């Protein structure tokens, strides 16, 4: 009990400046929130692939700038899109089995992630980057997205990228709702989050309701496999359930005890995604 109280006190102290700023100056707090939220952190090795495969690398020119990509194997192309604060190297576990199944696998560091030079990014830049990767390496048989990358994958397909299959791992159902939740954790009120979303929406010419999963998935005929863990503390399992239900041709695989990121390394999840990509139906 004492340890839990100490943790809560530390969280209270850490978030106090943002709560005070949001009370005194919501517009200024929204600008601070924007700078923090749209600037991902870069963690760990950027390109230490351990699949044991030959991994050619190539820089691809995209609207958000030059992005580093890597590819494995030969055959129909599968494009892998990591999540926020992630990098291409997170696909170590999935790349080998997909190549063994006869696919060519392409992964890349998204804008403001990994080796990318710029520091800030947004979901429309990710969509544009995916479109550029599809133009460079297509035709694309399938795409796999994780978390924020899942939404970018769905938006890219909605925007015209032609794929036969999509696997979405721990996808968010409503990016605006996730943003408000993250804001609360950081100490920003919903008033501040709404101000931030309104500012960003105007700048990007984006209506947040238009990228909710029910609208995006309902507009697509592409078969979709959604994988989500019941113990995910970053994106609720309910989000994955909503995404799968909204899809015209969707199915949901529920796991337990893997959380948000261990899904990408789990043997059963990897096998399920590989089989899904091989399914001719």
GIHURA-V961225 format. One record per backbone hydrogen bond with DSSP energy under -1.0 kcal/mol. NH is the residue of the N-H (numbers start at 1). CO is the residue of the C=O. Records with the same first field share a line. If there is no record, write none. Layout:
NH->CO, CO
This chain:
5->1
6->2
7->3
8->4
9->5
10->6
11->7
12->8
13->9
14->10
15->11
19->15
20->16
21->17
22->18
23->19
24->20
25->21
29->25
30->26
31->27
32->28
33->29
34->30
35->31
36->32
37->33
38->34
49->47
58->69
60->67
62->65
65->62
67->60
69->58
70->107
71->56
72->105
78->104
79->142
80->106
81->144
86->83
90->87
91->88
92->89
95->91
98->94
99->95
100->96
101->97
102->99
103->98
104->76
105->72
106->78
107->70
109->68
113->110
116->113
121->38
126->122
127->123
128->124
129->125
130->126
131->127
132->128
133->129
134->130
135->131
136->132
137->133
138->134
141->77
142->77
143->165
144->79
145->167
146->81
147->169
149->146
150->147
151->147
152->148
153->149
154->150
155->151
156->152
157->153
158->154
159->155
160->157
161->156
164->141
165->141
166->223
167->143
168->225
169->145
170->227
178->174
179->175
180->176
181->177
182->178
183->179
184->180
185->181
186->182
188->183
193->189
194->190
195->191
196->192
197->193
198->194
199->195
200->196
201->197
202->198
203->199
204->200
206->201
210->207
211->208
212->209
213->173
216->212
217->213
218->214
220->217
224->249
225->166
226->251
227->168
228->253
230->255
232->229
239->236
241->237
242->238
243->239
244->240
245->241
246->242
247->243
251->224
253->226
255->228
262->258
264->261
265->262
270->266
271->267
272->268
273->269
274->270
275->271
276->272
277->273
278->274
279->275
